[in-house]
Amino acid sequence: MSMFYSSSQSGGLPNDAVNQDLSLGYSPEEIERLRVQDVGEGQVKIRLYEGRVVQGPLKGTQTVFKVYPGAIAGASEANLMALNELRTHAFLQSDARDICENIQFLLGAFETATGEQWLAFRDDGRYSAADYAKITSERQLKERPNFWNPYDRAYKLELRKYFVLRLLNGAMCGLVHMHNHDRLHQSLGPSSVVLNTVAEKNGYYLLPQLRDLAFSVDIGYSSVGVGALSDGLWRRASAAGASTPLEKRAFGVADDIYGAGLLIAYMAFIPFCEAGIMDSISLQRLLENTFRLDIYAAREYCLEDDKLSEAVNFLDLGDGAGWELLQAMLNPDYRKRPIAEAVLNHRFITGALL
């Protein structure tokens, strides 16, 4: 599943949040300025607040509050999601010597009088990979190639390739860390990768982080096959022929890899095409429905469309290394998909081809 974020609107702290103990060394009263945006996930509507701590040991810390609804319709599922996200971050952050910089950092959590669950994250970025892709594709619409200096165009494309590969490398670093600690993401997509910049000239300083761990699944051997939020995953595992805990665990890992493959496809196409040429839904349909996950057949199709040429060129790096990786990650047989570490070390993702 993926969470979708809307643009920010003006907003403030609700009254019932005041005086709640954050266990962070400060209270909501000490948050200077907040902006809110709405998040939709199924029947659960989530709000995000941006703020800055002005007192206490975390003074100056930029913060994002993720607010799950309380005593309203959908609260039961919301409580499960909030608790799962809290527990997942707490587990991944349990060893201070083993913190992954490519996963959003949880500062703490609290519950309001109406049962709202507030999760506080360190704000290391205001943009998502989806935001970057949208901004970049819209910019291309304004900068028609015919009006570009060819040298300037080539330079910008090199910056774009570097930026996208840094983004994908960081996202895969986060996924490797999760899998190495027996946790699946299960909500991987362009909206679940947060960025500290969308300026391609600052690609060297780009820090991608995975967020949205509400549907994360524990795949420790004693936990495989259980969990209220993971019923769908285990049903699909059984349908794919995975019956033993070991097989179900392998299916879960492969399912995350499939999601990561779709993310790579998205980042290979959307930022390299003008706005309106391709979107996530049409791209997924093209790969899954039209070409039945035959990635090389999809390449031949894309070759015939000049509007997709830069995306094709990007995936053609290293004698088609990008297509090779996509074909492996989106293999219809889950048993043949690579593990996250193999993806991270693939020549396309390492950036060695640039």
N, C-alpha and C positions, 0 to 999 in steps of 0.2 A: 504494500500500500504506500501511497505517497501523500504527503501533506502539501497543501497549496496555500501560499501566502498572498494576501492582497496588499495593496499599497497602504502606507501608514496614514492615519487620520489623527486629528487632535483628540486628546483624551486625558483622563486623570485617574488617580487612585480612587476606587470606590470606598465609601465611608467604612464599610465593614472590614476593610483590610487594616485599618488603623489599629495600632497597639498590639498587633499580632507578633509573637516572637519568631524571628527568622532563624534563630540560632546561628546568626552570621556576625553578631557583634553590633547590630544596628536594627532599627525597626523601620517599617514602611514610611513612617513620618520623616525619616532622614533621607529619603530618596528625593533628589532635587526636582527633577523634571521628567515627566513621563509622556510618551506617545503610545498610542494603541493601534494595533491592526488585528483584524479578524482572521482566524484560520478555520477552515472547514475540513473535517475528517469524518466521513460517514455522517452519522446523526449528531456527532459531537462538534460543537462550536467552541473554538479555543481563541483566547485573546493573548496578544503579545504586547507588553509594555516596555518601553525603553527608558532608562533612568541613569542617574549617577549618584553614588553614595557620597554624602557630604559630611558625615561624621563617623567616628568609630575606626577600628583597625583597618577597614577596607576603604577608607576615605579616598575619593577620586576614582574608584573603580567603576567603569562603565558596565551597566547591568541590563540584562534582558529578563523580564519576568514572563513566564509562560503560564497562563491561567486556564485551568480546567474548570468547567461549570460545576456548580454545587447542587442544591436541592431543586433541580428542574429536570425536565425530560432529558434522558440520555446520561444522567449523572452516574448511573451504575457502570456503564461502559467507560465513562470519563474517569471514574475513580480507578478502574482497572488499568487504564492507560497511564494515568498519572503515577500510580504506584509502580508500574512496570518500568516507566522511564526513570523514576527516582532510583529504584533498586539497581537498574542497569548501570547508570552513571556512578552510583556509589560503589558498585562492585569494580567497575573499570578504574576507579580512582582510589581504590583501597590501598594500593601500594604507591607511596609518594615517589619512589624511585623508578616507577614504571608507568608514568603518565604519558599518554600519546598526545602530541600537540595537534594532531589532525582530527581530534574528537572534541566537540564543544565541552567546556569545563563547567560543571555544576558547582555553584557556591552554597546552595542550601535550599530548604523548602519549608512551607508552613501552610496551615489550613485556616480559613476564615470561619466566622460564626455561621455563615450560610453553607458551609461545606465546600467552598471553592478550594481547589488545590493550586497553590502558587509555587512554581519551581523557578529558582533564581540562577541564571547563568551569567558567567563573565561574557561581556559583549566584545568579542574579538573581530566582529565584522557585521556590516549592515546589509550586505548584498548576498544573493544566492547565485549559484551557477545559472539558474534560469534567468535571473535579472541580467547577468552578463551577456548571455546569449541573445536576449531580446534587444538590449541596448546596441550590441554589435551588429546584429542583422538590420536594425532600423537605420543605423548610421550608414551602412552600405547602400541603402536605398537612396540616401541623399548624395552619396559620393559615387556616382556612376563611373565605371571603369574608363569610359571614353574621355572623361575629364581629368583622370589621374595622370600624374607624371609616372611613367612606367617604373622608374627607379624607386620613387616614393611608394608606389603600390607594392613592389617586391619587398621593400623594407617592412611595410606594415603587415604583410602576410607572414613574414618571418617572425615578427613580434607576436602575431596571433597564434601561430603554431606553437611557439615556446610557451605562451600563456596557457593555452588549452592543455598542453602536455603536463605543465606544472600542476594545473588544476586536477587532472586525472591521476597524476602520480600521488598527490596529497590525499585525494579521496581513497585511493587504493591502499595507501599507508594506514589510514584509519580503519579500513575494512580488514586488512591483515591483522591489525592489533585486536580487533573484535573477535575474529575467528580464532586467533591464537589463544584467546581467553574464553573460548567456548560460548561466544555470543554471536547470533546472527543480527543483521540490521533489519531486514524485511520491509524497509520503507525507502530504499535507495532510489534517488532520482535527482534531477537538477535542482529541485526546490529544497532538497535535504542536504545540500552541500553549501555551506556558508563561506563567504569570501571577505577578506579584509580590504580588497580593492577590485575595481573592474577596469582600471587603467592598464592597458596592455604594455605601456612603457615601463610600468612598475612590476612586471612579471617576476623579476628576480626576488621581490619581497612578498610575493603572493603566499598566503597561508590559508589553504582550504581546510575546512573542518566539517566532519559529519555531525548532523543534528537529527532530531526527530526519532528518538529511540523508543517511542511509546510501544512499538510493535516488535521490539527486539525479543529474540527467543533464546533461552538457555538450552544449549545442546550438549551440556555435560551428560555423561552416559546415564546418570540416574534421573535426568530430567527429560530426555528425549521422548516425544510422544504425548507429553502432557502440557497443560497451559490453556486457560480460557481464551486467550487472544491468538493462539496458534493452531486452533482446530483445523482451519482451512489448509494450513501448510501440511499437517500430518495426513489429512484426507487426500491431498494431491500426491503426497509421498506414497501412500498406499496404492493409489490409482496408477502410479508409475512403476509399481512392482517392488517398492521398498517395504519390506516387512519386518526385518530385524532392527534393533536400535542402531546398529552400525550403519545399515543401509539408509535408515531414516535420517541419521545425522549427515551422511554423505549427500542425500537429496537436499537437505536444508542448506548446506554450504553451496551446492550447485545452484540452488534457487537464488541465493544472494548474488552469485556470479552472473547469472542470467540478467538480473536487474542491473548489475554493474556494466554488463555488455550493452544494454539499452542506453545507459548513461553515456558510454563512450560513443555510441552511434549518434546520440543527440548532440554531444559536444563536437563531433566531427562534421555534422551537417549544419545545424542552426547558425552558429557564428560565422560559417563560411558561405552562407547563402543570404541573399537579400530577404528582407521581411516579406512574408506572404508566400514565399516559394515552398517552404517546408515547415511543418510543425511536428510536435512530438507524436500526436495521434496518427497523422498521415504517414510519418516515418515508420512507426511501429507496424501499421497495417501493411505498408510496402514490404517490410522484411518478413512479417509473420504470415500474412494472408496471401499476398501476391506471389511472393517467391518462396514461401514455405521454409524460411530460414536457410535458403541456398544463397549465401552472401555473395558468392562470386557471380551468380546470375544477376543479383541485384546490382553489382558493379557494372556489368555490361549494359544494363538498362540505364544507369545513371550516366554512363559515358556518352550516351546519345543526347543528353540534355545539357546544353552549354551553361545553363543557370546553376548546375550542380558541379561544374568542373573543378572549382577550388576545393570542394569537399572530397571529390575523387582524388585530386592531387595530394591532399593531406593524408588520406588513407593509403595512398600509393607509396608513401615514404618507405625507403628500404626495400624496394622491390615488392611492394604490396604488404608490408608488415602490419598495417592497420587492418586490412581486410582479413589477413591471416588470424589476427587476434580475435576479431569479431566472430569469425566462423567458429573458432574454438569455444568462445564464451557463450555463444548462442546455439551451440550444438543441440539438436532436438533430444539427443540421448544424454541425460544428466550425468551419466557415468563417465562421459568423455570430456566433460568440461574441466578446465584447469582449476587448481586451487588459487586462492587470492594471492599467495606469495609468488606463484608462477606468473600471474598477470603482472604484478608489480615489477618483476625482473625481466619481463618481455622487452625486447629491444625497442618496440614502439613506445611503451610507457616510460622507459628510462630516459628518453630524450636523446639517446646516443646517436640517433639518425639525423639530428639537426646539425 
